[in-house]
Amino acid sequence: MTEIPSQLAPEGEDPAEGYFTSYADPGVHRLMLLDRIRTDAYRKALREVISPEHTVLDVGAGTGILSMFSAQAGAHKVHAAEASEMVYLAERIAFANSIDENIEFHKGQVEDLELSEPVDVLVSEWMGYFALAECMFESVLVARDKHLAKGGIMIPHAVDIVLAPIEDDRLNFEHGCGFWENPVYGFDFQELADHERHDPLLTAPGVPAESLLGSGQTLVTLDCQNGNSDSFWFDSSVSLPIERDGTMHGLGGWFETHLTENVCLSTSPLSPSTHWRQSFFPTRTLYVREGDRIDISLRAVRREHGDPRLPIYFLEGTHTRDEHNLGTFFYRYYGSFE
């Protein structure tokens, strides 16, 4: 659920209202439907788990594509919940495709949704950049606790958030500290390198696979089946091995979405490209050797001011070689929608 306008709401308008208004734009949904990796993975997952006796709840139904996949897979009943005006077009699309008989569309925020009986399957494509952006998971977890039957199926059931050390001169210069670390009109501007407000959630083209200095390591697993909202606001640590000599310019971040036991939707730079791409967390330049280790602690927190759907990340890192500490670094990053 990404790629919405960076200016969500005009000044004075409720940010939540602007958020939902943005999803009434067909152009937003075009981008997601063009992402065949994403959409085909969800279709495959729904076909795998849905049985004729199942009732399904689609949270954030958008154009209704997952609701129609669910009906196509044989679900007895599908509830399509959508807060934006797109819900009315989705209903017309389902009717035009003669697949509306078993789908009931609900306009409004899912927190306000009332159903007469629990559902067997809850499906939602809630992930933003680096998974957390947009914080839609909070609504999904409310819907789970309110509507999913005991033993019911969550799609996705888990999301792994992954980090890896990155060497990339282009990313470093355009988005990292590289601009300040080089002379600017002949002057030394390095004092500014650690004071720029960094946004880790990049637009195209993301992080190239050849930029990896080491393999990605899972920082945290978000448990969609059983976890609560507070557990998604993580404070986690991971050790990143350096697997070749190079210059580290920052960290690459992505997520692996486990839709079912057999279907995984990956946004890794080593996998086919999706509209989420990858995130880049810039740091000061570090000269690393094979065998070095970068120990990372990353904390994701809610914003107290500004748009509540955008997280803030606090990162602490240590560069270790042969068990010797070569230095530590601290950064704060502000999430965004693009």
Number of C-alpha atoms within 10 A of each C-alpha: 23 22 20 22 15 11 12 19 18 9 8 6 10 12 18 13 13 16 21 21 17 21 25 20 15 13 13 17 20 11 15 18 16 12 15 15 18 21 18 13 19 26 18 16 23 27 17 14 16 22 16 11 11 18 25 28 29 27 28 27 25 28 25 25 20 24 33 25 21 32 25 15 18 19 25 17 21 27 21 28 24 26 21 22 17 23 24 16 15 22 19 15 17 20 13 10 9 9 16 19 12 18 24 14 20 19 16 16 15 20 13 10 13 12 11 6 10 17 22 22 26 25 26 22 23 20 20 24 27 24 24 21 23 23 20 19 22 18 16 24 20 16 20 24 13 16 22 22 16 10 9 16 21 23 21 25 19 21 21 18 20 22 26 25 26 30 24 19 16 12 23 24 16 10 18 27 24 21 18 20 18 14 12 11 7 7 9 12 14 16 10 12 16 17 11 14 11 19 21 27 23 22 16 11 13 20 24 17 13 11 19 23 26 20 14 22 17 19 23 20 19 21 17 21 18 12 14 16 17 10 13 19 17 17 16 15 17 18 18 23 21 23 17 14 14 18 17 24 27 23 23 28 30 26 28 19 25 20 24 21 12 9 17 18 23 23 25 23 21 13 12 12 18 19 23 29 25 25 24 28 26 24 24 19 16 15 13 20 17 14 14 21 22 20 16 22 17 21 17 19 16 15 15 9 6 8 18 15 19 19 21 20 22 15 20 15 19 16 20 18 15 9 9 9 12 12 10 13 13 15 19 20 19 16 25 24 21 18
